[in-house]
Every structure is written in structure tokens, then in C-alpha cells.
Amino acid sequence: MMTTRQTGKGILWRLLIPFLLFLHPAAASAQADTVTPIPENAHADRFGKGWKCDIGFRENNEACAEIEMPDFAYPTFRSYGQGWSCKYGYRQEADTCEQVVVPEHGYLTSSGDSWKCGRRYKKQGETCKEIMVPENAYLDADSYGQGWECQVKFRREGDSCVAIVVPENAYFDASAYQTSWKCNHGFFPQNNKCIRVDVPENAYLDVDSSNVGWRCERGYQQNGTTCQAVQIPKNAHLDYRGSDWECDAPYRKQQDTCVIPD
């Protein structure tokens, strides 16, 4: 409850304000000048310090111009760009919004401006074509490929899956390039078979080294199916491969010897 003293102060201020404005008209004028006029199709912003255009309008030369939108569009509320976007289920084409035509067995994407085919179907032009999965195959999630993959121990040949024939002395390995199988240790692949490797004296098993499946020890060089010692002449040494020789510096190779260059 207000006291008599507080009530008296309130009455006093109400009497003094008009008198003070009369004595200082510039203050009242300045207060009026700070009020920004709000143009048509606009409203005061929430801070009370300016104005913003209404929905569907955009600021242009201190005024609010209407945004020209095509059918099936909505304003974006952004001050940049064209000011509108197409509604869900429509996509922009030039200055219009065209409806996205979803074919049978298709569905609209989450963005609403395109479509995809459902499971077991693949996009072909503007339609969804059923994926024909051959025997010994399964549906693949990859929408860009054939739509199916062969089961384990089968490989693709055209539009079918054929069994991978693993030869004797070999085992199935899906990572093996082209064949999908590898030879057992001690065997070498040759003409879709696994041939036993006969390692000669002074050699060791190395199926990746050559077409024979073995490599000569360092200091030896291959000669047919044998390994012969490298004959190193005077002033020479084994090269970095260990299967030939090269001259010591500053000697130079001349046939089977090392000579000082002229």
C-alpha cells in the first residue's frame, strides 16, 4: 500500500514533467526524432530499435518489396539469394517449382526434391527396374552397381554366378586376383594348376620371384633349372641384387674384367 508521502511524490512529478518539457523543447523534439518510421508491409523488430519486413517481403531502398514466388514455393526468410525455395515434393527448375514425379516402386528422398528406388529395384532412366538376382547370388546395397553379388566360392560371369573350381594342392582365397584361390606352400600356379616347386641346390622357395617358384641364394645366378656361383673378377664385387657383379670404383667393366678407364 502506497503511503501518503509516496503518493505526493508521484503527483509532483506529473506536474513537473510538462513544465520541464516546456523549458526544454529540444529534448522532446529529439525523443520524437529517434522514432524510426515503419514502412508498409513491415513491423518493429523485437528490440524496438528498427523494423523488419513482413513474411513474403524483402527490404529494398528503405521499403519492403514483395518477393515474387512461383506456385508451390515458400519464403526462406533470408536477406540473400532469391528469397524462396520449393515445397517438399517439388524441385526448382529455372524460376518455377515442378512436382517430383515418383515412379512405381520408388519413394521421395528426405530432401523432397528427388527420388530413389526401393529395395530390389534399380534406377533406369525415370523408372525403377526390378533387379534380377541370379542363382547363387544375393542383393547388394550398392545402388550404382549391378545390384547383386555372388555368394562365397562363386564368381560373376556375365549375368550369372559360376562355382570357383579350386585345383588340387590349392585352397580358396577370395582376395586372390582373378583366380580366387592360391596354391599350397611348396606349389606354384601354372595354367590354372598348382605345380610342385623343385628347389635346386643353392636356392630357396619364392613363388613370387619368377615363373619357376624359386630364387637363387645371394652369390648365385639362375642358369636354367640350377643356380651357379657368380664368378667375380679382380677389382669387382657383387651387385645390389647379389646375382651378378660390378667393378670397384674407379674401374670400369670391359667384357669379363675390370679395367682402369683411359
N, C-alpha and C positions, 0 to 999 in steps of 0.2 A: 504494500500500500504506500502510495506516494505521500510524503509529508507536505505540510503547508509551505515549508521553505523551498522544497524541490519544485512544487507547482508554480511558485512565484518566479523561480529562475526561468522556467520554460516560457512563461508569459512574457518575461522581459526580453528573451532572445527573439521571440516572434515579433516584438515591437521594434527591436533594434535592426533586424536584417533589412527591411525596406529602407530604413534611414541610411544604413551603410551603403547599400547599392545606389541610393540617390547621390551620396557623397562621392562614390567611385563608380561611375557608369562604365568605365573601361573594363572593369573586372567582369561585369555582367555580359558585356559585348564579347569578351574573349571566351567566356564559357559557351556562348551561343555559337561562336565560330568553330569550336572544336568538334561540334556535332557533324559527322560526315553524312551527307545526303545519300540515301539508299536508292539506287536506280530501280527501274521497273524490272520485274522478274528476278528480284534479289531479296536477301534477308540479312539481318545483322548477324555477325558471327558470334560465337558463344562467349567470346571475351569482351564483347562490347566495344571493340576498337576499330571496327571496319565492317565490311559486308562480304557476302559470298553469293554467287549466282544460284538460283534455284536449280533443281534437277532438270536436266534437258537443256540447260543454257550454259554458255561459256563467256567469260569476261573478254570484252573487245572494246578498246578505247573508252574505258570508264563506264561501259554499259554491258548489258547481258544480252548476247545474241543467241537465238535459238539454234541448237545443234540439229542439222539435217540428218536424220537417221532413216535407213531403209526399213521396210517391213521386217518383222521378226528380229529386231535389234533392241539393245538397251544401252543407256548411257553408262560410261565407265567411271565417271566422277574424277577423271584425271584432266589436268590442265594441258597435257601434251597429247600428241597423236591425233587420230581422227575423232576421238571422243565417244566412240561406240564400239560394241562387239556384238557378234551374232549370238542368239539364244542357243541353249542346249538343243542339239538335233539339227542345227543349221551350220553352214560354213560360209565364210566370206568368199565371194567371187566378184572382183572389181568393187563396185560400190553397192552390191546387193548381198542379201543373205539367202542362200539357196538351201533347201532342205536336203539333208543327207539321206539318200535312198539306200536302205539296208536290204541286201538280197536275202533270199531264203537261206537258212542255216547260218546267218550272220548276226552280229549284235553291235550296238553303238559302243565306242570306247568311252572311258571315263571323261575325256575332254569334251565329248559330244559333237566333235566336228569330223569324225571319221568312223570307220567300222572295221571289224575283224571277223574272220570265220571262226565258227565254233569247233570244238574237238571233233576229229575225224574228217574235217573238211579243210581245203586249201584254197587260197585266193587265186582265181584265174580270171583276169580281166575285171569285170564288175560282178562276178558271180562267185559262189562258193562251191567248188567241185569236191565230191567225196573222194577221200584218199583210199585207194585200193591196196590194202596190205596183203602182200603175198604170203604163202605158206612159209613157216619158219622165220617169221619177222614180227615186229611189234611197232606200235605207233611211237613216233618221235615227237618231242615237244618243239623241235626246231620248225618254225613256220616258213623258213626260207628254203629248206632242202626238199627232199623227196617226200618227207612226211613219215618215213618209216626207216627202221634199221634192222639188219639181220641179227638173229639170235647168235649166242656164242657157238663157235665151231661151224658157222656158216658165213659165206661171203657173198656180196652182191655181184650179180652178173645180169646186167640189163635191168629188167623189172622183176627179177626173181632172186631167191636166195638158194645157193647150192652148198652142199656139205664140203667142208675143207678136208681134203684127203691128206692125212699125215703119213709120210712114208715110214718104212722100217728104220729103226735106230734114230727116231726123231720124236719130238714132243710138241704139243700145241702151245703157241705163244702168239696172242693177238697183236702184240707190239711189233712182231717181225714184219718188215716191209714186204708187201706183195704176197708172200707165201703164207703168213700166219703160223708158221712152225719153224723150229730150229733143230739142228742136229744135236744128238747127244755128244758128250765130251769124247773126243778122240775120233769124231767123224766130221766129214767136210761136205757141204752141199754142192751137188753137181747134177745138172739135168733132172731136177725135181727128185733127186735121191740123196741119201746120205752115205757117202763112201768112206770106208775106214782109212784113216791117215797113217801111212807108213813113214815114220820119222827116221831119217837116216842118221848115221853117226855124226856127231858134232852139230846137231840141230835140236830144235825144241818145237813143240806143238804150238801153232799160231794160225788158227783158221781164218783170221782176218788179214794175214800177211800177203797171200798170193793165191793162185789157183791150185796150189798143191797142199795147203793146210799146214805148212811148217816153215820155219825160218832158220837160217844158219847162225851158229854162235858167232860172237864177235871175233874177228880174225880169220873168218872163213867166208867163202863166197859160193853161191849156188852154181853148180855145173850139172845140169840135167836133174837127176834124182839123188845127187850126192852133194856133200859140202867139202870143198877143197881149201886148204890153207892158203891165205893170201901171201904171195911171195913179195916181200918188201925189199927193194934195192937199197943200196947205201945212200945215206943222207935223205931218207924218207921215213914216213910214219903212217899209221892207219888213219884213214879219214874219219869224219864225224859219224858216219854210218857203221864203220867197223868192217865193211865188206870190200874195201879197196884201199889204195894207198895214195898219198900225195907227198910232194917234195917239201923238205925243210926250207925255210927262208934262209938265204936268198936264192936257193936252187930252183930250177925250172924243169918240168917234165919233158923228156925227149925220148920217145918210144918207151923202153922199159928201164930207163935210167934217169938220174937227176944230175943236171949239169949247171955250172955257173953261167949265167947269160953273158953274151959278149957285150 
